């Protein structure tokens, strides 16, 4: 049921006055009816949403769950992702609308790219790719920064029915090599360089190194997009293996535009590798039909975005957020998508988020909480941001990590809009729980909640034995099968791991591997990855709840809590915190105050005594705090840091801090695959 329909007058609630366990009086009746239909009759619900897309051939069966967990949606239906993202808007006379705004303070450039301009470049690149032998089902690796050409490459590939695998531009040669070996691409499309604050990253050199160390035969050619006016650029083309992007476009000049190849709804759209160990790549394979339907539905109903609106997902094309909500979602909808190539605080100042919102009239933002913590730390009085108007902004959506109460309150006070936490994973492709702007939902959900279940997700909290946890009891979050459209279809070339990793622990459910609980109104609380729950003398404590309590102290701006071994209690929490700038208190005094705060808020059960301050915490470039790496380091284990770490040198200070508390006394230095200098 679409928000705004008149069917609400005929809602038939359950006799118990609950809908799927949610009390009727607590929630928007439109949401409850839509949710009930999506869970009880998913085929009927999702068939209606499929009409948001243009199909070359209608489906013969909406839902085929005959071979779980390999659920299929829209069986027999054919469509093309490039057509739905670009061509249909051109044919509807909307080609002059801006599709992408690329704002790059790192290069001091702004580009507004219309749908027509995207189309013109895509058909030329697709024509060139076709002449180079790319056909339906081929894989093409993309290794590029956050620029419009990355999206042009993605859409040109899928126009031909081929499959793209975007590798995050921050990955070094070893990580890129492992993905090339696993996906076995016909071609690689790369940029010559990327740009980070204070340095130029030689993508082309990294690509050459990756190919040289690869056991897979080299791709037929590497297509290189050369970014101009960026120095120093010391990269050099390999005349045998590399061809310029501009030369590939010329292959198709003057010829008829290559047509979109219809793809069956359950054929692959892309392969995206999740972060983690790189010797055993875990490639999430996403199929086209259900994914595009889910993105169209969530952008409209969850994020409240309409065609023509400006929307900003502050992420990178190498992550699932970039695929879903920088590229496919907003372009299929006909919205304007912002691509911001910069940092929240230092390119050149902490006012950039405010400038982007005001300058481009952004309606909604999707970001990680860390971005706002960084802004708060750099400019707590908003001296840079207050000159800009926030009148266009309707809401800020956060995900990717836990958001503490103090940060959320600061964001709401500063940006003067609701801050709505929601929860999803690379594997799901879009949100599992959220507060939806398209329904009349409470825009002030319970503190720390990630919202209510989205359509099609029957969310359970399970005990280790598989029985359902009681209200407000911490457990493992699992999703009852079948999963709604848009979820991963399998792991590329590893169906056995797909079954074992996600579906073996709780038969009939998808195991999210996240811990959390459900309250008496049906709100979901995701507390941490299940391995972030520590066991103190038999008591299970969420590290995020301890972090929330620490951040109540006005002199603390950021914190990480993780479990370390202790002889008597098994595990105890260890806390590393960052004080506010110019804090007048000594480390000993501030730490004592925090310990008292934890005793008052959580109680002595937490055994909270190991605490010290640091200047920085290790994070990935997407903003996630690396708690597990610090916990392993504290236990003197060898730590292999992902290439996505923002600054590996932070571990020098982390070692000092941990050793001060009696940990990491013999820990080997962390190993990280460094980018080429």
N, C-alpha and C positions, 0 to 999 in steps of 0.2 A: 504494500500500500504506500502510495506516495504521500509525503507530507502535504497537507493542504487539501486532501480529498474529503468528500462529504461522508465517506463510509464510516467515520467515527460515530455517527449517530446509531449505528447498528452493531456496535461491538458486543460480542457475547463473551463475557468474562467467565472464568471457571467458577464453579460453585463455591470453591474455597476462598474466593475473592483474591486469588493470586493468578498471575500469568507466568508460567514457567518458574515458579518460586518467587516472583516479584510481586509485592502487594500492589493491588490496583490503585489504591488511593495515593500512592507515593510517586506515580510516574505518569507522563503524558500518555493518554489513551491511544493516540495515533501510533506512538512508538510501540506500545505493548501489543497492539493488534498486528502491526507489521512484523514485529519480532516473533510473535506466536506463529504467524503463517510461515515465516522463513524457517522455523525449526520443525513445524509439524507437516508442512507441505512445501518443502524447499523447491521442488520442480516448478510448482505454480508461481511461487514468488520470484524465482530467478528467471523464469521465462519472460515475465513482464519487464524486468530490468534489461534484458538482452536487446530490447528494441531501442535502447539508447545508442546502439551502434548500427552501422550499415553492413549488411551481409551480402555476399555474392550468391550464396545458396543457403536457404533456411535449414535449420537443424532438423533431424529426424527424431531425436530423443534428447530431452533436456538433461536428464540425469541418468547415468549408468553407473551403479554402485555394485555391479555383479562381481567385481574382483577387488575388494577393499584390501589395502588402503589406496589402490590405484583408481581413484574415482575419476570419472570423465564427465565433462559438462558440454552440452550443446553438440552432441555426437552427430556427425554428418553435416554440420554447418561449416561454411567456408567464408573467410573474410581476410582482409589484409590490414596490418597495423599501420602501415604508412598511409594507405588510403583513408583510414579513419582519423589519422592524426593531421593530415594535410589536404589531400585531394578533395575531400567532400566539402571542406570550408571554401576552397577555391571555386568549386562548382556552385556553391550557394552564394557567391558574390562577396565573400568576406576575405578575399585575398589581400586586401590592403590593411587588414587588422594586424597589429603587432603581435607576433607569436612569442618572441624571446627578447628580453632586455639583458644584455651582457654588460655588467658594470664591473670594471676592473681597476680599482685604485692602484693595483700593483703595476699596471702598464699605463695608467692614466688615460684609459679609453672607455667610452660608452658606445655600444652598438645596439640599435633597435632593428630587429630583423622581422619582416612581415611574413605572413603565411605564403604569399606569392614568392618572396625572395627565398624562403626555405625550399619551396617546391622547385624553383629553377635550379638550385644547387643540388638538390637530392636527385633529380632525374638525370643530371649530367654525371654525377658520381655513380649512380646505379647503372647508367649506360656504360661507363668505363669499367665498372666491376664485371658487368656481363661480358664485355669483350675480353676481360682477363680470365674468364672461365668460371665465375661464381654463379652457381645455380642453386635451386631449391634444395635445402638440407645441408649445404656447406656451412662450415663454421668459419667465422672471421673474428680475430682478436682485435680489440681496440685498446690502445694505450695512449691516452690523451688527457690533457687537463680540462678544467671546467670552462670550455669555450663552445660557441654554437656549432663549430665543425664536428664536435663529438656527437651531438644530436643528429647532425646531417649524416654522419657516417652510420649511426645506428639505424636511421630510417631508410637510408639507401640500401643497406643490407637486407632489412626485412621486406623492403619493396620487392626484392627478388625471391622472397621466400627462404632466404638464408638465415642463419642463426648468429647473433653476435654474442661475444663474451668480453665485456668491458673489464679491464684490469685497472685498479686504482693507480693513478699516476705517481703516488708516493712510494709504490713498491719498487724494491731494488731488483737487480738482475736475477737473483736466485728465485725470488717469488714469481717474477714474470716468467722465468724459464719453466717452473713447475706447472704453471697454468697452460703455457704453450704445449708442453709435452702431453698434458692430460686432454686438452680440447682438440689437439691436432688440427690447427686451422689451415685453410687453403691460403689465406693472406693475413697479413697484419697491417693495420692502419694505425699510424702513430704520429705524434707531433715531434718536431725537432727538439723543443725545449718546453719546460714548465717554469713557472715563476713562483718563488716563495719570498717572504720578506728577507731582503738582504742577499739573496742568491738566485742564480739561474740553475735549474735542474736539467741536465743533459739527457733528455728522454731517449734521443737517438743512440747515444753511446750505450745507455743501459740496455736498449733493445738489441744492439749488436752483441753485447756481452751475453745476454740471455740466449740468443740464437746460437752463439758459438759454444755454449756449454750444454746445449740441449741435445738429448739423445734422439729426439724426434727429428726426422728429416726437415730441413729448413722449409719455411713457407715459400710458395712460388715467388712471391715478391712482397716487399714492404712498401706500402704507400705512405709517403711522408708529407704531412702538412707543415710547411715552414712558416712559423710565426715571425713576422717582420718587426724590425725596430726593437729587438730585445738583445741586449748585450750584457756580458760577453757571450756570444754563441760560437763555441769552438767545435761544434759537431760537424761531421763531414759525411756526405752520402757515400754509400758503397755502390759503385756504378754497376755491379753485377746483381745486387739484391734489392736496391732501393729505386723507387720511381717517385717523382714529385706528384703530389695531389693535383697540382695545376695541370700536369701533363695527362693525368687520368681523366680529368674533366674534358680536356680537348679531344679525347678519343670519341666522345659522344656529341660534340658540337655539330650542329647542322643536321642531326639525325632525329628521327621521330622519337619522342619521349618513350622510354621503356615503360611498359605497362606493369601495374601491380599484379603479383602472382597470388591468386587465392590460396589460402592455407586452411587445412582442416582445423577446427577449433582446438583439438587436442595435440596438434603438432607443436614443436618447440618454437618459442619466441626468442628466448635467450638462455644463456647459462651464466650464472653469477656465483663466484667462489666466495664462501664465507671466510671470515678471518679465523686464524687458529694455526695449527701446525701445517706447514707447507709441504712436508714430505708426502702427505696423504691428502691431496686436495679434495675438498668437499664442494662439488659443484651443484648448486641448486638449479634445477631445470624447471623453467616456467613455460607453460603452454599459453597460447595466444587468446583463445576465446574467453574463458572465464576470467582471466586476468584483466583484460580491457573492460569487461562488464563491471568487475569489482571497483576498478579505478574510477570509472564514470559515476558509479553510484556513490562512492565515498566522497568524491570531491564535491558533489552536489549536496548530499544529505549530511555528511559529517562536517565538512569544512565550510559549507555554505557558499561555495563558489559557483558563479554563473558564467555562461559564455561572455567574453569581453572583460571580465574582472581581471585584476592583476593579483597574482598569487606568488608567494615566495617560499620555496622550500630551501632552507639554508643548509645545503648538503653538497655532495659531490657526485658526479656521474658514476664513480666507482662503487658506490653503495646502493643498496636497494631503494633508499629514499629518492636518489637521483633518477633511477629507472622509473619508479612509480609516479613521482610527484614533481620532478623537473621536466621530464620528457613526456611519457605516454599519457598520464592522466590529464594534465592541463591542455595538451595539444589535442587530444581526442575531444575534449570538452569545447575547445575553441576559446580558451582563456589566454592570458598573457603570463608567461613564466619568467621569473627573475633568476638570472644566473649571476651570483655575486662572487667574484674572484678576489677575495680579501679576507682579512681577519676582523673579529669584532672590536678589537681595541687598538691596533697599532698600524693600520693602513689607511690613513695616517694617524687616526685618533679614535677615541671611544664613542664618537658620535655617528659612526657609519650606519648602524642599524636604523637610527632615527632618520638619517638623511634618505636612505633607501625607501623607507615607508612613506615619507612626505613627498619626495621627488617623483615617485612612480605611483602614488596613491594605492598602496598595497592594501588589500582587503583582509587577508589573513596570512599568518606566518607559521611555518613549521620549523622548529629548531630544537637543539639540545639544551638542557638547563645550564650546562657549563658555559655556553656562549654568554648567557646573561650574568653568570657569576663573574666572568672575566670583565665584562663591562662594569659591573658593580664595584669590583675591586679597583679597576683603573680610574673610575670616575664616579664615586658614590653620590656626589651632589649633582650629577648630570649637567655639569657646566658646558659640555660639548653638545649634548643632545637637546637641551631645553629650547633651543631656537627653532626646532622643527615641529610641525603640526602632526598630531596623531589622529586627526579627525576621520581619515579614511579607514582606519584599522578597526576591525570588528572583534577579532580574537587572536590570541597567540596559543598555538598548540605545541606541546612539548612531549618528547619521547626519547628513547634511546638509553636513558639512565634514570635513576631515582631523582626526584626533585624534592628537596627539603622545603619545609614550610616557610623558612625565612626568605629563601630565594624566590619562591612563588609569590609571597606577599610583596616583596620588593618589585618584582616585575609588574604586578597588578597596579601597584601605587605609581610606578614610573610611567607605564604605557597606558594606564587608565582603560584597560579592557580586561575581560575574563582571561585567565590563564588556565587552559584545559589540558590536563595530563591525559595521555592515552597510551595504549600499549600494543605493540606488534613486534614481529620478528622478520628477519630476512626470509625465513621459510614461508611466512604467511603472505608477504607481499603488500599487505595493507592492514589496517587496524583490526584487532580482535575485540578490544574494549575501548570505549570513548564516550564523550559527551557530544551529542550531535547538534549542530546549529540548525539543521533542517527540521528538527522536531522541537516541540516546546518543552525541552528538558531544562532541568535546573542548572543554570550556569555557575552555580556555586556548589558543586558536588562535595561530598565529605572530604575533609583534609586527607591527603595522601592517596585518595582513590584514583584509579585510572579510568573510572567511568563504568558504564553498563555494557553488557555484551552487545556487539554489533550483529546485524542480521545474519542468521545462519550459524552463529557460534553458540553451541550448548556448552557453557563453561562449567566445569566441575573442579572442586578442590578435593584431592584424594589423599588418604593416608597411605603409608607404605604397603599395606595389605590390599589396597585397591578399593577399600570402602570409602564412602563419602565422608569428609570431615564435617564437624558441626559448624554452625554459624560462628564466625570470628575465630575459628581454629585454624592455625597455620598448617598448610599442607602443600602438596605438589599440584600445580595448576595443569589440568588436562582438558582437552577439547574432544567432545564426543563425535564420532564419525557418523555420517560422512561430513567432511569439511566443506564449507561453501566455496564458490568459485574464486579463483585467484591464488590459491595455495600452490606450493610447489607440487609438481607431478611426481618427481622422483629425484634422486641424486644421480647426476650424469655418470654413466658407466658403473654404477654401484647400487643396484637395487637391493642387494642383501643388507648393506649398511643402512639403507633407507628404512627397511623393515625393522632391523634390530635397534637402531638408534632412537627412532621416534615412536614405534608402535609395539615393541615387545614388552616393555615394563607394565603397561596397562592395556591389555587386549581390548579392542573396541574404541580406543582413545588415541589421540595424538598427544604425546608427552612433550609439553613445552619446556621442561627442565627448569622452569621458574617456580619459585615459592611464593605463596600468598594466601589470601583468605577472602571470604565473601561475608558481607554483613547482612543484617536482617532485612534490608531493602533491596538486596541483590547487587549492590555495588561491589566491584572487584578491586582488591588491593594487592598489587604485585610488589612484594617486599624486596626481592633480590633473586638473582640466580640461586638455584637450590644449594649450590656449593658455597654461597655467601652466607648461609645460615650457620651459625656456630653453636656448638653444644657445650655449654658451661655447666659442668657437674650435673649432666642430665637435662638441663633446661635449654630448649632451643630458642636462640635469640637472633633476630634479624639485624645484620650490621647496619642496614639503612635506618632502622629505628634508633639505633645509638647515634648515628650521624645526625639525624634530625635533632636529637636532644642537645648534642654539642653545638649545633648551629644556632641554638637559641641564645647562646652567649653573644652579646653585642660586639665583642672584640675578636670574634672568629669569622673569617670570610669563606673558608673552605676546609674540608676535612675528609679523611679516609679512615675507616675502621675495618679491620680484618682480624681473623682468628689466628692465634699462634699457640703452639703446644705449651702445656703447663702440667707439671708432674702430678698434682693432686686433683685438679678439676678437669684434666683432659685438654681443654681449650680455654683460653681467655681472650678477651678483645684487646687489641693494641690500636692506639689512636695516634695518627699524625695529623696535625692541624696547621692551617696557615692563619696567622693573626692579621688583623687589619693593618694597613700601612700606618706608620707612626704610632704604633701601640706603645703606651707608656709603662705597661706592666712588664715585669720580668717573666721569663718563661716559667719559672717555678711558681710564681704567684698565679699566673693565668691558668696553668695546668691544675693547680689546687682548686681553683674556682670551678673549672670544668668537671673535675672529679666529683665535687660536691653537687653540682648541677645534675650529673648523671644519677647520683644516689637519690636525689630528690624526685627526679622525673621517672627513672626506670626502677630504682631500688638497688639494694646491695647485691641482689641476685646476679647482677651483671658482672661483678668482680672486676670493676673498671678501675684499673690503677696504672696501666702501662700507657704513658702519654708523653708526647713532646712535640715541639713545634718544628716546622720546616718552612722553607721559602717557596717551594714548589712541589707539586705531586706529579708523578708520571701519568701521562695521558696519551691516548691515541689521537690522531689528527681529527677524528670525528668527535672528540671531546670526552670519551669514556675514560674514567679513572681506572688504572690497572691494579685493582686490589689483589687479584690472584697472583700476579707477578710479585707484588710486595710480600704477600704471605709466603710464597715459595722461597723467596729470597731470605726472609726472616728465619726459615727452617733450614738454611744452609744448602738449599737445593740449587742445582744449575737452572738458571732462568734464560730461556730463549725469548727475546723480545721481538714482537712483530715489526716489520719494516714501517708500519704505520705509526710507530711511536713518535710523538712530537719532538721530544728531546731526551735522548738516552742518557745524557750526562747528569740528569736529575738523580740517577741512582748513586752517584757519588755522595750526595747529601743524604739520601735515604739510608745508605750504609752507615754513615755517621750517626744518624738518629736512632737506627735500630740497635747498633752496638752500644749506644748510651743506655739502652734499656735491656741489654743482655742478649740480644738476638743478632743473627747474621754474623756471628763471630768468625766463622770460617767459610762464609759463602763465596763461591767463585764469582768473578765479575760477570755480569749479564752479557750474553752474546746477542748482538743485533747485526742484521745484514745492512750495512751502511750504504747509503746512496753514494754514487760516484761523486767525488769532489771536482 
